Amino acid sequence: MLSWLFLLVILVQWMKIRSIRRGLDEIASQLGERLEGDTNNLLFLSTRDRHVRCLAAQLDTRLRQLRRQRQKYQSGDQELKEAVANISHDLRTPLTAICGYLQLLDREALPEQAARYLSFIGERVQALRQLTEELFRYSVVLSTADELHIEEVCLNGALEEAVAAFYAALTGRGIVPVIEMPDRRVVRRLDRRALGRIFSNILSNAIKYSGGDLRLALQEDGTLLFENTAASLDEVQVGRLFDRFFSVETAQESTGLGLAIARALAERMGGAASASYHSGKLCVQVSFPENLA
C-alpha cells in the first residue's frame, strides 16, 4: 500500500514538473515574438500551474509597458524627423534667394575689401545650403514615408556605373581606381537609386580622404570594399565616420551626413555598412547578404 502511495506521489510530482517545464517553454518561445512584434496578444499557456501563470501575468504587464514606451518613442521620433524635414525644406527658399542676390552683387564693381568679404559670405552660404540639403535628404531617408522600390540589381554593373560617374572627379585628384570583380554576376533585391546613393556617398568620402589611391572590390557573398590610404585619419576618427554630423578637420566642406545616409540606406535594405582602419588604410565595407537575392 505504501509503495503504491509513494509511486502516486512521484507520478503527481512528475506531472507537475512536466507542466511547469511546458509552461516555461511556451513563455520562452512566445516572449521573443512579443518583444519584436507590435501585438497586444497575451502570453498563451496550456499549464494551469499558478506560479507559472503568475510569472506570465507579470511578463504581460511589463510587455504592455514596454509596448507603450516603444510607441511613444516611435511617435516622437517620427515627429522629429518630419520637423527636421520641414525646417530644412523651409530653409531652401531663403538660401536660394540669398545666393541669387550674392550673384547679382558679384557682378557689381566693388572695392577690393568688400569683394573679399562677399567671397567669404558666398562660401559660408554655400556650405549652409549644402548642409540644409543633406539634412533634408537624411530626414527623408529615415522617414518611413519614403518607400523603397525593390528590384533585382546586379552589384557588378551598379558599381561600374558609380565609378564611371565619379571617374573624372577621381582622376582630377590623381586617383586611378583599381576594381576587382568576380566572374559571376552578384544579384540582390535592392532599390537601385538607394544603392547608387550609397556608392556616391562612399566615393565622395574617398575623394576627400584618399592619399592618391582607391581599391574597390566586390566579393561573391555581396560584400563591397572601398579601400584607400588615409594618413590624415586615425582609428578613433574612423570609428566615428558613420556618426551623424561627424567631420574631421581635413574635410571642412563635409556635412558629416554622407556616410550616415549610406549606412541608413544599407540597413533599410537589409544590409550593413562599417569602416575600419589598419596600417594607414581606410576600408569602408558594405554588405548585402545572400538572402536578399
Backbone as CSV, one residue per row, in Angstrom:
resi,resn,N_x,N_y,N_z,CA_x,CA_y,CA_z,C_x,C_y,C_z
1,MET,0.823,-1.210,0.000,0.000,0.000,0.000,0.860,1.264,0.000
2,LEU,1.891,1.253,0.859,2.781,2.413,0.935,3.540,2.619,-0.370
3,SER,3.930,1.497,-0.983,4.672,1.614,-2.238,3.806,2.238,-3.336
4,TRP,2.509,1.846,-3.382,1.605,2.441,-4.370,1.397,3.935,-4.107
5,LEU,1.293,4.269,-2.827,1.131,5.680,-2.463,2.366,6.479,-2.833
6,PHE,3.520,5.870,-2.600,4.789,6.535,-2.953,4.886,6.757,-4.469
7,LEU,4.517,5.733,-5.231,4.545,5.861,-6.695,3.562,6.919,-7.171
8,LEU,2.405,7.013,-6.507,1.398,8.002,-6.886,1.918,9.425,-6.640
9,VAL,2.609,9.596,-5.510,3.175,10.913,-5.194,4.229,11.297,-6.237
10,ILE,5.080,10.328,-6.589,6.116,10.587,-7.593,5.483,10.947,-8.929
11,LEU,4.392,10.216,-9.283,3.718,10.485,-10.560,3.109,11.888,-10.579
12,VAL,2.501,12.271,-9.462,1.887,13.605,-9.376,2.965,14.686,-9.496
13,GLN,4.066,14.499,-8.796,5.145,15.482,-8.845,5.774,15.561,-10.237
14,TRP,5.908,14.388,-10.866,6.476,14.369,-12.228,5.575,15.115,-13.201
15,MET,4.244,14.893,-13.065,3.304,15.590,-13.944,3.329,17.094,-13.683
16,LYS,3.504,17.469,-12.411,3.572,18.900,-12.073,4.824,19.533,-12.661
17,ILE,5.950,18.835,-12.522,7.212,19.343,-13.074,7.122,19.448,-14.590
18,ARG,6.513,18.451,-15.216,6.352,18.468,-16.663,5.472,19.635,-17.099
19,SER,4.416,19.886,-16.338,3.530,21.007,-16.650,4.266,22.336,-16.528
20,ILE,5.092,22.460,-15.480,5.864,23.694,-15.283,6.856,23.886,-16.428
21,ARG,7.547,22.826,-16.808,8.510,22.899,-17.898,7.825,23.279,-19.207
22,ARG,6.649,22.690,-19.455,5.912,23.019,-20.669,5.520,24.498,-20.667
23,GLY,5.102,24.994,-19.520,4.734,26.402,-19.413,5.919,27.324,-19.633
24,LEU,7.068,26.964,-19.070,8.272,27.790,-19.256,8.731,27.763,-20.708
25,ASP,8.604,26.600,-21.357,8.961,26.512,-22.777,8.038,27.397,-23.619
26,GLU,6.760,27.414,-23.273,5.814,28.252,-24.013,6.123,29.738,-23.825
27,ILE,6.496,30.105,-22.602,6.872,31.507,-22.348,8.107,31.866,-23.160
28,ALA,9.107,30.982,-23.144,10.356,31.259,-23.860,10.125,31.394,-25.362
29,SER,9.252,30.539,-25.933,9.028,30.571,-27.383,8.214,31.786,-27.809
30,GLN,7.335,32.282,-26.921,6.470,33.409,-27.279,7.063,34.767,-26.915
31,LEU,7.961,34.778,-25.947,8.476,36.051,-25.451,9.221,36.828,-26.539
32,GLY,10.039,36.132,-27.335,10.783,36.795,-28.400,9.855,37.429,-29.421
33,GLU,8.777,36.710,-29.785,7.816,37.247,-30.752,7.119,38.487,-30.198
34,ARG,6.770,38.458,-28.928,6.080,39.607,-28.317,7.003,40.815,-28.243
35,LEU,8.294,40.578,-28.003,9.240,41.687,-27.904,9.482,42.333,-29.262
36,GLU,9.569,41.516,-30.315,9.874,42.037,-31.650,8.640,42.565,-32.367
37,GLY,7.496,41.958,-32.124,6.289,42.350,-32.842,5.501,43.425,-32.115
38,ASP,4.584,44.040,-32.853,3.704,45.061,-32.292,2.318,44.450,-32.125
39,THR,2.133,43.707,-31.031,0.883,42.988,-30.805,0.461,43.125,-29.350
40,ASN,-0.847,43.113,-29.139,-1.396,43.184,-27.787,-1.764,41.802,-27.250
41,ASN,-1.475,40.749,-28.000,-1.799,39.397,-27.556,-1.015,39.047,-26.300
42,LEU,-1.707,38.411,-25.362,-1.055,37.996,-24.127,-0.345,36.659,-24.347
43,LEU,0.515,36.319,-23.415,1.202,35.032,-23.474,0.174,33.919,-23.250
44,PHE,0.182,32.931,-24.129,-0.755,31.813,-24.017,-0.066,30.647,-23.322
45,LEU,-0.734,30.099,-22.294,-0.175,28.977,-21.546,-1.185,27.840,-21.491
46,SER,-0.699,26.623,-21.689,-1.555,25.442,-21.556,-1.513,24.887,-20.134
47,THR,-0.486,25.267,-19.372,-0.371,24.778,-17.998,-1.304,25.549,-17.073
48,ARG,-1.734,24.910,-16.020,-2.587,25.560,-15.041,-1.830,25.836,-13.749
49,ASP,-0.518,25.605,-13.772,0.277,25.868,-12.575,0.221,27.362,-12.235
50,ARG,-0.171,27.698,-11.012,-0.395,29.093,-10.655,0.884,29.905,-10.615
51,HIS,2.003,29.278,-10.304,3.275,30.012,-10.257,3.705,30.435,-11.662
52,VAL,3.568,29.523,-12.614,3.931,29.841,-13.992,2.978,30.888,-14.562
53,ARG,1.682,30.746,-14.254,0.713,31.708,-14.764,0.918,33.093,-14.138
54,CYS,1.353,33.115,-12.887,1.666,34.385,-12.230,2.868,35.052,-12.915
55,LEU,3.882,34.234,-13.245,5.046,34.749,-13.970,4.626,35.312,-15.318
56,ALA,3.767,34.586,-16.030,3.296,35.054,-17.337,2.518,36.360,-17.210
57,ALA,1.711,36.489,-16.164,0.935,37.713,-15.962,1.860,38.907,-15.723
58,GLN,2.909,38.704,-14.936,3.869,39.783,-14.686,4.609,40.169,-15.969
59,LEU,4.963,39.170,-16.772,5.624,39.452,-18.047,4.689,40.212,-18.993
60,ASP,3.414,39.848,-19.011,2.438,40.561,-19.847,2.353,42.029,-19.445
61,THR,2.370,42.284,-18.143,2.325,43.670,-17.661,3.544,44.454,-18.129
62,ARG,4.726,43.837,-18.004,5.958,44.502,-18.451,5.964,44.695,-19.968
63,LEU,5.432,43.725,-20.711,5.382,43.838,-22.162,4.464,44.984,-22.592
64,ARG,3.335,45.149,-21.893,2.438,46.260,-22.217,3.118,47.605,-21.952
65,GLN,3.853,47.695,-20.839,4.577,48.930,-20.537,5.647,49.211,-21.594
66,LEU,6.377,48.169,-21.973,7.415,48.320,-22.987,6.805,48.723,-24.321
67,ARG,5.649,48.168,-24.671,4.980,48.497,-25.932,4.546,49.966,-25.943
68,ARG,4.018,50.439,-24.823,3.606,51.848,-24.745,4.813,52.785,-24.883
69,GLN,5.920,52.415,-24.223,7.129,53.242,-24.322,7.678,53.240,-25.748
70,ARG,7.629,52.082,-26.416,8.105,51.991,-27.797,7.253,52.851,-28.724
71,GLN,5.926,52.773,-28.550,5.034,53.571,-29.384,5.246,55.059,-29.150
72,LYS,5.480,55.430,-27.902,5.735,56.836,-27.576,7.034,57.305,-28.216
73,TYR,8.057,56.438,-28.149,9.338,56.791,-28.760,9.217,56.907,-30.273
74,GLN,8.550,55.924,-30.900,8.405,55.944,-32.354,7.616,57.163,-32.812
75,SER,6.583,57.522,-32.060,5.790,58.691,-32.409,6.626,59.961,-32.319
76,GLY,7.381,60.094,-31.220,8.229,61.280,-31.057,9.339,61.315,-32.081
77,ASP,9.911,60.137,-32.399,10.994,60.075,-33.375,10.493,60.474,-34.756
78,GLN,9.294,60.015,-35.121,8.730,60.361,-36.417,8.415,61.853,-36.492
79,GLU,7.892,62.398,-35.408,7.601,63.834,-35.378,8.884,64.645,-35.548
80,LEU,9.971,64.180,-34.901,11.249,64.884,-35.026,11.762,64.837,-36.458
81,LYS,11.657,63.665,-37.093,12.100,63.536,-38.483,11.300,64.468,-39.401
82,GLU,9.989,64.517,-39.178,9.151,65.379,-40.017,9.477,66.850,-39.774
83,ALA,9.752,67.195,-38.510,10.097,68.590,-38.198,11.411,68.981,-38.865
84,VAL,12.404,68.069,-38.813,13.700,68.343,-39.456,13.517,68.504,-40.952
85,ALA,12.710,67.616,-41.551,12.462,67.706,-42.994,11.779,69.023,-43.351
86,ASN,10.800,69.426,-42.553,10.078,70.673,-42.827,10.972,71.896,-42.671
87,ILE,11.797,71.892,-41.610,12.682,73.035,-41.370,13.709,73.168,-42.489
88,SER,14.329,72.040,-42.840,15.343,72.087,-43.891,14.715,72.467,-45.234
89,HIS,13.482,72.015,-45.455,12.789,72.387,-46.693,12.483,73.879,-46.712
90,ASP,12.039,74.417,-45.571,11.712,75.844,-45.488,12.950,76.723,-45.644
91,LEU,14.118,76.194,-45.278,15.351,76.974,-45.402,15.818,77.099,-46.853
92,ARG,15.360,76.190,-47.692,15.822,76.196,-49.082,15.486,77.506,-49.791
93,THR,14.266,77.990,-49.614,13.826,79.187,-50.340,14.647,80.422,-49.986
94,PRO,14.797,80.785,-48.695,15.619,81.963,-48.399,17.080,81.795,-48.792
95,LEU,17.607,80.579,-48.676,19.003,80.363,-49.060,19.181,80.540,-50.566
96,THR,18.210,80.055,-51.336,18.274,80.243,-52.787,18.228,81.724,-53.134
97,ALA,17.376,82.484,-52.425,17.280,83.925,-52.661,18.594,84.624,-52.310
98,ILE,19.200,84.229,-51.188,20.474,84.830,-50.777,21.551,84.569,-51.828
99,CYS,21.602,83.336,-52.334,22.588,83.000,-53.371,22.370,83.853,-54.619
100,GLY,21.097,84.081,-54.956,20.796,84.908,-56.120,21.262,86.341,-55.947
101,TYR,21.014,86.905,-54.768,21.457,88.271,-54.506,22.986,88.368,-54.476
102,LEU,23.633,87.347,-53.957,25.105,87.350,-53.927,25.663,87.321,-55.354
103,GLN,25.021,86.569,-56.229,25.464,86.536,-57.628,25.295,87.895,-58.298
104,LEU,24.197,88.588,-57.968,23.989,89.932,-58.514,25.052,90.910,-58.000
105,LEU,25.364,90.796,-56.695,26.386,91.672,-56.120,27.755,91.397,-56.726
106,ASP,27.994,90.134,-57.066,29.298,89.762,-57.614,29.536,90.418,-58.979
107,ARG,28.463,90.797,-59.655,28.608,91.454,-60.965,28.899,92.948,-60.831
108,GLU,28.689,93.489,-59.630,28.901,94.914,-59.414,30.380,95.220,-59.193
109,ALA,30.740,96.433,-59.515,32.116,96.890,-59.251,32.215,97.261,-57.775
110,LEU,32.904,96.433,-57.015,33.010,96.644,-55.572,34.466,96.876,-55.176
111,PRO,34.687,97.594,-54.074,36.053,97.747,-53.558,36.641,96.368,-53.239
112,GLU,37.934,96.293,-53.287,38.620,95.008,-53.085,38.249,94.368,-51.756
113,GLN,38.208,95.166,-50.685,37.872,94.639,-49.362,36.442,94.100,-49.340
114,ALA,35.508,94.852,-49.952,34.114,94.413,-49.979,33.957,93.138,-50.800
115,ALA,34.690,93.059,-51.906,34.628,91.857,-52.744,35.154,90.642,-51.985
116,ARG,36.186,90.843,-51.164,36.754,89.739,-50.377,35.748,89.254,-49.335
117,TYR,35.109,90.215,-48.649,34.085,89.848,-47.672,32.917,89.125,-48.341
118,LEU,32.555,89.604,-49.532,31.459,88.984,-50.274,31.797,87.542,-50.632
119,SER,33.058,87.311,-50.952,33.504,85.953,-51.266,33.382,85.041,-50.048
120,PHE,33.757,85.563,-48.880,33.630,84.780,-47.644,32.160,84.448,-47.364
121,ILE,31.304,85.449,-47.546,29.873,85.234,-47.309,29.335,84.167,-48.264
122,GLY,29.741,84.242,-49.519,29.296,83.269,-50.504,29.707,81.851,-50.131
123,GLU,30.927,81.685,-49.648,31.406,80.357,-49.249,30.588,79.806,-48.086
124,ARG,30.301,80.672,-47.100,29.531,80.232,-45.939,28.089,79.890,-46.321
125,VAL,27.519,80.680,-47.213,26.146,80.417,-47.660,26.078,79.091,-48.420
126,GLN,27.067,78.817,-49.262,27.092,77.557,-49.994,27.227,76.375,-49.037
127,ALA,28.058,76.536,-47.994,28.211,75.471,-47.001,26.896,75.228,-46.265
128,LEU,26.207,76.333,-45.912,24.920,76.206,-45.236,23.888,75.568,-46.154
129,ARG,23.929,75.934,-47.416,22.996,75.357,-48.388,23.235,73.860,-48.544
130,GLN,24.489,73.457,-48.592,24.825,72.039,-48.714,24.376,71.268,-47.475
131,LEU,24.604,71.850,-46.294,24.196,71.201,-45.056,22.677,71.042,-45.005
132,THR,21.947,72.089,-45.403,20.490,72.038,-45.414,19.990,70.945,-46.349
133,GLU,20.612,70.842,-47.523,20.211,69.831,-48.496,20.473,68.427,-47.970
134,GLU,21.640,68.214,-47.363,21.974,66.903,-46.821,21.067,66.553,-45.647
135,LEU,20.755,67.549,-44.826,19.874,67.318,-43.689,18.488,66.909,-44.168
136,PHE,18.006,67.556,-45.212,16.706,67.204,-45.779,16.733,65.776,-46.324
137,ARG,17.778,65.443,-47.057,17.874,64.097,-47.627,17.963,63.049,-46.526
138,TYR,18.703,63.356,-45.473,18.847,62.406,-44.371,17.515,62.158,-43.688
139,SER,16.746,63.221,-43.457,15.436,63.066,-42.822,14.495,62.271,-43.718
140,VAL,14.602,62.449,-45.028,13.765,61.704,-45.964,14.149,60.229,-45.965
141,VAL,15.452,59.955,-45.901,15.927,58.570,-45.875,15.377,57.836,-44.666
142,LEU,15.338,58.508,-43.511,14.879,57.864,-42.291,13.361,57.791,-42.188
143,SER,12.675,58.562,-43.011,11.220,58.598,-42.934,10.630,57.334,-43.540
144,THR,9.663,56.746,-42.848,9.012,55.532,-43.365,8.147,55.848,-44.576
145,ALA,7.844,57.158,-44.762,7.007,57.527,-45.910,7.759,57.397,-47.227
146,ASP,9.085,57.378,-47.140,9.895,57.276,-48.355,10.089,55.798,-48.682
147,GLU,9.186,55.245,-49.502,9.205,53.817,-49.782,10.318,53.462,-50.768
148,LEU,10.866,52.269,-50.567,11.887,51.766,-51.467,11.223,50.994,-52.613
149,HIS,11.825,51.067,-53.776,11.335,50.320,-54.942,12.304,49.155,-55.184
150,ILE,11.944,48.018,-54.643,12.837,46.864,-54.659,12.747,46.130,-55.989
151,GLU,13.917,45.813,-56.532,14.006,45.051,-57.775,15.344,44.318,-57.793
152,GLU,15.502,43.420,-58.746,16.778,42.712,-58.869,17.828,43.666,-59.446
153,VAL,18.951,43.783,-58.735,20.024,44.684,-59.149,21.329,43.902,-59.188
154,CYS,22.068,44.055,-60.267,23.384,43.427,-60.390,24.405,44.358,-59.749
155,LEU,25.035,43.913,-58.680,26.005,44.751,-57.977,27.214,45.067,-58.855
156,ASN,27.590,44.137,-59.722,28.725,44.375,-60.615,28.482,45.611,-61.471
157,GLY,27.335,45.628,-62.151,27.026,46.741,-63.035,26.804,48.043,-62.286
158,ALA,26.141,47.964,-61.120,25.875,49.181,-60.342,27.175,49.830,-59.869
159,LEU,28.146,49.002,-59.471,29.430,49.540,-59.025,30.190,50.167,-60.193
160,GLU,30.164,49.509,-61.339,30.835,50.056,-62.522,30.235,51.404,-62.930
161,GLU,28.909,51.509,-62.876,28.244,52.771,-63.217,28.639,53.880,-62.248
162,ALA,28.726,53.557,-60.969,29.095,54.560,-59.971,30.514,55.059,-60.187
163,VAL,31.423,54.130,-60.464,32.824,54.519,-60.694,32.929,55.366,-61.960
164,ALA,32.186,54.992,-63.002,32.210,55.764,-64.253,31.728,57.194,-64.021
165,ALA,30.690,57.347,-63.179,30.152,58.675,-62.894,31.158,59.534,-62.127
166,PHE,31.993,58.902,-61.309,32.957,59.637,-60.498,34.369,59.618,-61.083
167,TYR,34.523,59.022,-62.278,35.879,58.831,-62.800,36.605,60.161,-62.993
168,ALA,35.929,61.162,-63.514,36.572,62.462,-63.736,36.997,63.090,-62.415
169,ALA,36.124,63.010,-61.399,36.458,63.577,-60.094,37.622,62.834,-59.452
170,LEU,37.652,61.517,-59.645,38.738,60.718,-59.069,40.074,61.032,-59.743
171,THR,40.086,61.012,-61.070,41.339,61.280,-61.783,41.787,62.724,-61.586
172,GLY,40.809,63.624,-61.336,41.160,65.012,-61.054,41.958,65.148,-59.780
173,ARG,41.793,64.199,-58.872,42.578,64.167,-57.641,43.777,63.235,-57.754
174,GLY,44.047,62.774,-58.976,45.180,61.874,-59.182,44.916,60.456,-58.730
175,ILE,43.650,60.082,-58.613,43.280,58.741,-58.140,42.848,57.890,-59.325
176,VAL,43.542,56.791,-59.552,43.158,55.824,-60.580,42.616,54.593,-59.859
177,PRO,41.295,54.399,-59.847,40.713,53.300,-59.066,41.086,51.927,-59.618
178,VAL,41.352,51.010,-58.711,41.603,49.610,-59.054,40.354,48.824,-58.669
179,ILE,39.732,48.178,-59.647,38.453,47.497,-59.420,38.644,45.989,-59.536
180,GLU,38.162,45.256,-58.537,38.225,43.797,-58.532,36.803,43.254,-58.521
181,MET,36.469,42.474,-59.551,35.115,41.940,-59.712,35.150,40.413,-59.835
182,PRO,34.155,39.722,-59.294,34.073,38.271,-59.526,33.598,37.990,-60.948
183,ASP,33.842,36.784,-61.427,33.431,36.424,-62.781,31.915,36.341,-62.912
184,ARG,31.250,35.853,-61.882,29.798,35.704,-61.973,29.083,36.964,-61.488
185,ARG,27.855,37.147,-61.954,27.035,38.290,-61.557,26.554,38.107,-60.120
186,VAL,26.669,39.147,-59.332,26.170,39.123,-57.949,24.877,39.947,-57.939
187,VAL,23.764,39.260,-57.766,22.450,39.904,-57.868,21.781,39.929,-56.499
188,ARG,21.206,41.077,-56.166,20.451,41.232,-54.931,19.174,42.021,-55.219
189,ARG,18.181,41.849,-54.365,16.942,42.620,-54.497,17.088,43.896,-53.665
190,LEU,17.274,45.022,-54.357,17.563,46.290,-53.711,16.842,47.419,-54.435
191,ASP,16.903,48.608,-53.851,16.442,49.810,-54.521,17.619,50.388,-55.302
192,ARG,17.477,50.478,-56.619,18.595,50.886,-57.472,19.080,52.310,-57.142
193,ARG,18.142,53.222,-56.925,18.523,54.603,-56.618,19.215,54.702,-55.266
194,ALA,18.701,53.955,-54.283,19.311,53.973,-52.958,20.728,53.402,-53.011
195,LEU,20.915,52.318,-53.778,22.239,51.728,-53.919,23.199,52.720,-54.577
196,GLY,22.718,53.417,-55.612,23.550,54.432,-56.259,23.944,55.533,-55.303
197,ARG,23.023,55.901,-54.412,23.329,56.947,-53.428,24.392,56.457,-52.438
198,ILE,24.321,55.202,-52.059,25.329,54.638,-51.156,26.710,54.715,-51.794
199,PHE,26.816,54.232,-53.034,28.096,54.265,-53.735,28.584,55.698,-53.918
200,SER,27.677,56.608,-54.258,28.040,58.006,-54.481,28.627,58.631,-53.219
201,ASN,27.980,58.393,-52.078,28.458,58.978,-50.825,29.797,58.396,-50.399
202,ILE,29.970,57.098,-50.614,31.236,56.466,-50.218,32.373,56.937,-51.131
203,LEU,32.114,57.055,-52.429,33.147,57.535,-53.348,33.489,58.998,-53.077
204,SER,32.495,59.808,-52.720,32.763,61.200,-52.343,33.659,61.247,-51.113
205,ASN,33.405,60.337,-50.188,34.226,60.254,-48.984,35.663,59.869,-49.336
206,ALA,35.808,58.938,-50.287,37.146,58.501,-50.697,37.930,59.651,-51.322
207,ILE,37.244,60.476,-52.113,37.910,61.619,-52.741,38.430,62.586,-51.677
208,LYS,37.684,62.749,-50.591,38.087,63.677,-49.536,39.313,63.183,-48.775
209,TYR,39.353,61.888,-48.491,40.372,61.373,-47.583,41.507,60.615,-48.245
210,SER,41.350,60.228,-49.513,42.345,59.361,-50.140,43.704,60.048,-50.290
211,GLY,44.735,59.247,-50.079,46.106,59.735,-50.272,46.568,59.562,-51.707
212,GLY,45.664,59.217,-52.627,46.016,59.087,-54.038,45.733,57.723,-54.624
213,ASP,45.087,56.860,-53.851,44.783,55.516,-54.342,43.366,55.144,-53.932
214,LEU,42.811,54.150,-54.617,41.482,53.640,-54.277,41.333,52.242,-54.854
215,ARG,41.013,51.299,-53.991,40.763,49.919,-54.410,39.312,49.588,-54.093
216,LEU,38.609,49.096,-55.121,37.222,48.687,-54.954,37.125,47.203,-55.255
217,ALA,36.536,46.459,-54.342,36.437,45.009,-54.522,35.018,44.534,-54.228
218,LEU,34.445,43.793,-55.164,33.143,43.162,-54.962,33.374,41.671,-54.777
219,GLN,32.871,41.124,-53.677,33.019,39.701,-53.411,31.732,38.962,-53.733
220,GLU,31.834,37.668,-53.947,30.676,36.884,-54.373,29.597,36.796,-53.311
221,ASP,29.954,37.047,-52.038,28.949,36.992,-50.973,28.171,38.302,-50.823
222,GLY,28.408,39.260,-51.742,27.679,40.516,-51.690,28.346,41.591,-50.856
223,THR,29.617,41.383,-50.499,30.372,42.375,-49.730,31.165,43.263,-50.683
224,LEU,31.091,44.573,-50.455,31.844,45.532,-51.262,32.846,46.255,-50.367
225,LEU,34.088,46.353,-50.832,35.144,47.005,-50.072,35.643,48.233,-50.824
226,PHE,35.771,49.347,-50.113,36.312,50.588,-50.660,37.522,50.935,-49.786
227,GLU,38.718,50.739,-50.313,39.931,50.887,-49.503,40.862,51.924,-50.107
228,ASN,41.373,52.802,-49.271,42.328,53.810,-49.734,43.244,54.241,-48.593
229,THR,44.404,54.757,-48.964,45.322,55.301,-47.978,44.726,56.578,-47.395
230,ALA,44.770,56.699,-46.070,44.219,57.886,-45.403,45.097,58.204,-44.202
231,ALA,46.262,58.755,-44.480,47.222,59.037,-43.419,46.727,60.100,-42.452
232,SER,45.772,60.938,-42.889,45.273,62.019,-42.033,44.275,61.533,-40.989
233,LEU,43.845,60.270,-41.092,42.859,59.738,-40.162,43.523,58.868,-39.105
234,ASP,42.774,58.526,-38.076,43.223,57.568,-37.075,42.043,56.668,-36.718
235,GLU,42.277,55.674,-35.868,41.241,54.690,-35.557,40.031,55.322,-34.878
236,VAL,40.267,56.314,-34.034,39.156,56.970,-33.335,38.259,57.703,-34.326
237,GLN,38.867,58.449,-35.251,38.088,59.178,-36.244,37.341,58.226,-37.162
238,VAL,37.991,57.157,-37.578,37.342,56.183,-38.468,36.163,55.521,-37.764
239,GLY,36.314,55.288,-36.466,35.215,54.702,-35.706,33.986,55.582,-35.644
240,ARG,34.151,56.883,-35.938,33.023,57.823,-35.884,32.578,58.305,-37.270
241,LEU,33.149,57.758,-38.323,32.836,58.243,-39.664,31.354,58.132,-40.013
242,PHE,30.669,57.138,-39.459,29.252,56.954,-39.769,28.348,57.713,-38.808
243,ASP,28.930,58.421,-37.839,28.112,59.210,-36.919,27.552,60.430,-37.633
244,ARG,26.337,60.805,-37.306,25.730,61.996,-37.901,26.513,63.247,-37.519
245,PHE,26.758,64.084,-38.506,27.404,65.388,-38.365,28.876,65.312,-37.948
246,PHE,29.448,64.083,-37.948,30.874,63.999,-37.620,31.695,64.318,-38.863
247,SER,32.660,65.198,-38.718,33.511,65.607,-39.830,34.894,65.912,-39.293
248,VAL,35.928,65.354,-39.936,37.292,65.622,-39.489,37.778,66.925,-40.103
249,GLU,38.838,67.488,-39.563,39.324,68.791,-39.989,39.750,68.817,-41.447
250,THR,40.201,67.681,-41.963,40.694,67.654,-43.344,39.563,67.726,-44.358
251,ALA,38.326,67.596,-43.894,37.185,67.667,-44.812,36.242,68.762,-44.334
252,GLN,36.701,70.000,-44.398,35.943,71.117,-43.849,34.632,71.346,-44.597
253,GLU,34.547,70.934,-45.866,33.320,71.134,-46.626,32.312,70.021,-46.393
254,SER,32.684,69.034,-45.604,31.794,67.906,-45.362,30.705,68.287,-44.374
255,THR,29.492,67.767,-44.628,28.378,67.989,-43.711,28.352,66.949,-42.600
256,GLY,29.100,65.864,-42.773,29.081,64.803,-41.776,27.853,63.917,-41.875
257,LEU,27.134,63.972,-43.002,25.918,63.175,-43.159,26.021,62.148,-44.279
258,GLY,27.023,62.264,-45.131,27.130,61.381,-46.290,27.170,59.909,-45.932
259,LEU,28.090,59.531,-45.047,28.207,58.125,-44.673,27.060,57.690,-43.768
260,ALA,26.528,58.616,-42.973,25.364,58.285,-42.146,24.178,57.924,-43.033
261,ILE,24.006,58.651,-44.128,22.945,58.346,-45.092,23.209,56.996,-45.750
262,ALA,24.474,56.742,-46.107,24.833,55.464,-46.742,24.498,54.289,-45.825
263,ARG,24.845,54.405,-44.557,24.545,53.321,-43.612,23.034,53.158,-43.442
264,ALA,22.307,54.259,-43.281,20.855,54.184,-43.097,20.181,53.494,-44.288
265,LEU,20.621,53.842,-45.502,20.044,53.225,-46.697,20.385,51.736,-46.764
266,ALA,21.634,51.392,-46.454,22.038,49.982,-46.487,21.216,49.164,-45.489
267,GLU,21.018,49.694,-44.296,20.267,48.967,-43.275,18.794,48.858,-43.642
268,ARG,18.249,49.890,-44.297,16.848,49.828,-44.720,16.630,48.713,-45.745
269,MET,17.677,48.373,-46.491,17.560,47.309,-47.490,18.081,45.973,-46.972
270,GLY,18.283,45.865,-45.652,18.714,44.614,-45.050,20.207,44.388,-45.061
271,GLY,20.981,45.409,-45.440,22.434,45.285,-45.475,23.084,45.923,-44.265
272,ALA,24.381,46.165,-44.380,25.140,46.771,-43.283,26.308,47.548,-43.863
273,ALA,26.784,48.524,-43.105,27.931,49.325,-43.534,28.811,49.599,-42.323
274,SER,30.121,49.537,-42.528,31.061,49.768,-41.434,32.378,50.280,-42.003
275,ALA,33.265,50.707,-41.115,34.574,51.204,-41.532,35.636,50.698,-40.567
276,SER,36.835,50.446,-41.092,37.957,50.009,-40.259,39.225,50.715,-40.729
277,TYR,40.232,50.682,-39.884,41.485,51.399,-40.178,42.667,50.550,-39.734
278,HIS,43.527,50.221,-40.710,44.702,49.392,-40.410,45.893,49.874,-41.229
279,SER,46.996,50.114,-40.552,48.256,50.487,-41.215,48.077,51.655,-42.188
280,GLY,47.355,52.675,-41.751,47.169,53.862,-42.577,46.157,53.706,-43.689
281,LYS,45.437,52.575,-43.721,44.447,52.308,-44.762,43.029,52.393,-44.187
282,LEU,42.177,53.164,-44.860,40.769,53.236,-44.510,40.005,52.252,-45.387
283,CYS,39.194,51.414,-44.766,38.397,50.442,-45.515,36.932,50.591,-45.118
284,VAL,36.111,51.004,-46.066,34.664,51.092,-45.866,34.045,49.842,-46.475
285,GLN,33.264,49.146,-45.682,32.676,47.869,-46.133,31.157,47.966,-46.142
286,VAL,30.562,47.561,-47.240,29.096,47.489,-47.356,28.747,46.064,-47.751
287,SER,27.804,45.471,-47.058,27.467,44.081,-47.355,25.959,43.914,-47.509
288,PHE,25.599,43.081,-48.481,24.206,42.712,-48.721,24.148,41.186,-48.734
289,PRO,23.581,40.583,-47.689,23.596,39.120,-47.534,22.923,38.383,-48.692
290,GLU,23.233,37.103,-48.786,22.724,36.260,-49.861,21.204,36.184,-49.837
291,ASN,20.579,36.222,-48.650,19.137,36.069,-48.569,18.367,37.254,-49.137
292,LEU,19.108,38.305,-49.577,18.436,39.422,-50.240,18.185,39.142,-51.707
293,ALA,18.803,38.084,-52.226,18.671,37.781,-53.654,17.287,37.227,-53.953
